[in-house]
Amino acid sequence: MHFHKKKRIEQLIETSQRKYKSDFLKFGERLHNEYPLEWRKLADRWEELYPHVEISVFSSGRVTSPELKIDGQGGTR
């Protein structure tokens, strides 16, 4: 299940970069907060740079119950 979530997040990021060219997930804001000196060098061109930034997604999880649960729509959760 985590593999599918990871792939979905990767697809979402790729869509934001390639199709919309929009940092709606606020990666630039995170860069600004965590690396303010580096951000100053990138800020003016972030809109141009964002579609080309390589973003890695890491996922982890823990099984709390071996049960398979069915929701009201017929899907599993």
Number of C-alpha atoms within 10 A of each C-alpha: 7 12 11 9 11 16 13 12 15 16 12 12 22 18 14 17 20 12 10 11 17 16 16 12 11 10 12 17 15 12 16 16 11 11 11 14 11 11 17 12 10 17 16 10 10 15 15 13 13 19 19 13 11 9 11 8 9 10 10 7 7 6 6 6 7 6 8 8 11 10 9 7 6 8 8 9 9
